[in-house]
């Protein structure tokens, strides 16, 4: 995909994202989100129906994430890695409603360096943008929803959203594109407990050891691939105490 490639999307994000884990999962809620000196482990995402997306919305998002991070011979794409599930659960939670953030007027557009200045929550942005995107696709010459378009047409539309040449009604397509890319990156590299990075595929790709209790012997060994498989917060299903 010209202009939107796996290398372009992932370059420069891997270390930052795996270091922070699921940033959305840490958004402060309306109530005090933690109790001092008490452990509150993250709640694991379980298989099941979509928590936020409708079936039609989910089909669109799965198609989107698979074009942002296309699959290759060694690593699943965005859909196979669970990025759509990650986004679905985040939008259904505190992140989706901007919980804990100051969202009172006045609102102004501001600059990119100032971050989001809109009262529109991530959940509202996704719902409106997905509907507007499908309206745009259905009104085109192919008259099909985004999920049913050929990959080359999907790529063309994504390029248009990024460059602002594709205009969606009632929503800023460029803002949606930026949010989508950021959320896909987070879902791809976050701990699998949040629904993405299925089977630790992203960590295996970059050689990240994950939450192993101790890998100090390898910290200073640059340009050497870590020889052991990564471990997530919930461990590895195939973990054997008699093996590394």
Buried (B, 14 or more C-beta within 10 A) or exposed (E): BEEBEBEEBBEEBBEEBBEEBBBBBBBEEEEEEEEEEEEEEBEEBEEEEBBBBEEEBBBBBBBBBBBBBBBEEEBBBBBBBBBBBBBBBBBBBBBBBBBBEEBEEEEEEEEEEEEBEBEBBBBBBBBBBBBBBBBBBEEBEEEBBBBBBEEEBBBBBBBBBBEEEBEBEEBBBBBBBBBBBBBBBBBBBBBBBBBBBBBBBBBBBBEBBBBBEEEEEBEEEEEEEBEEBBBBBEEBEEEEEEEE
